[in-house]
Amino acid sequence: HAADVVQTLHSLIHMSGNLFDAEEIFSILVASAVHDVKHPGMNNAFQTNTFSTLALIHNDAAVLESEHSYHAYKLMIQGLSDEGDNLNFLCHVTTPKFAEIRKRIIEAVLHTDMSKHFSTVASIKNQTVGKTLDEMDRKLRWGILMYMLHLADISNPAKGSPMFQLWTDRCLDEFFAQGDNERKLGLPISPNCDRNECWESRAM
């Protein structure tokens, strides 16, 4: 999934022309590579409803997205515990610049939280309608890049055959596994997660 999102986002960036600078592109591509690292296969609602360790650590706020960015930087700065490798590919960047890039990557990963989908769509529409490229400041450009990462993250249904079918099957397998767990635990079954009531054509 990470490789697919990186490739899709890279394509969207190329299609946009010269709207973004190199540092912005670097930050968003790194974010796309790590945005789902260590994903447990159960969404934020499941984490908070079960009071999981991740939900308790991250105070129920963007639980998985917070864990993805935390784990990515933990590996990057501390390396692998069993090997001790230095994975910090930004080790030669100045401290202020490292902090700036880190802030961007974390913000972008947190922005992939699906609970923000509709507010993000509305915000981008309101800020970009009727504006030329010259009228878009750096802050807005970064917002557009984060939106493009979100688009790439949920772009499976837009892929050609047979790719979209493969991703649809994988998504539904994950959703139904969560629904099965929710049923066993007596929890409300999340949307698209009930294998007895959800059809592929409706889910995607």
SULFEN-V95569 format. One record per helix or strand. SS is the DSSP state (H for helix, E for strand). FROM is the first residue (numbers start at 1). TO is the last residue. If there is no record, write none. Layout:
ss->SS from->FROM to->TO
ss->SS from->FROM to->TO
This chain:
ss->H from->2 to->15
ss->H from->22 to->34
ss->H from->44 to->49
ss->H from->53 to->57
ss->H from->63 to->78
ss->H from->95 to->110
ss->H from->114 to->128
ss->H from->133 to->135
ss->H from->138 to->153
ss->H from->156 to->158
ss->H from->163 to->185
ss->H from->200 to->203
